[in-house]
């Protein structure tokens, strides 16, 4: 992927930041399955924090059963939160 498509997880702040512009981080405002993951300016709220799991997934700090899920492999496919069941579409490669 291009530089602007890459993200990094800061283990101290527990945020998934944009590598292109670290002022932006992933956020999920709803903590149930199917909620959209969006990119929002960093504000330090709990909805932006996630914990790295040993299997390569990231659990939402506010609801550890929910993880970001790649909803497809096509351009424009969504990322949402889903209940964690160890699927490969819920694992993310750290850069």
Secondary structure, DSSP 8 states (H G I E B T S, - for coil): --GGG-EEEETTTTEEEESS-TTEEEE-SS-STT-B-EEEE----GGGBEEE-TTS-EEETTEEEEEEEE--SSTT--EEEEE----GGG-----
